[in-house]
Amino acid sequence: MNEDQINALSQEVIGAAIEVHRNLGPGLLEHTYQAALMCELRLRGIKAESEV
């Protein structure tokens, strides 16, 4: 993966995290945000594993 691809992926992951927080708001348990982020990443076509 080159630097441009890493930067693009980073922007997508940050965007996904912002989207989750925007939709769920503050104050929930970490597990809830984690599950929602995994769903959002899948929707964006990003393969990820949780707590490896």
Secondary structure, 3 states (H helix, E strand, C coil): CCHHHHHHHHHHHHHHHHHHHHHHCCCCCHHHHHHHHHHHHHHCCCCCCCCC
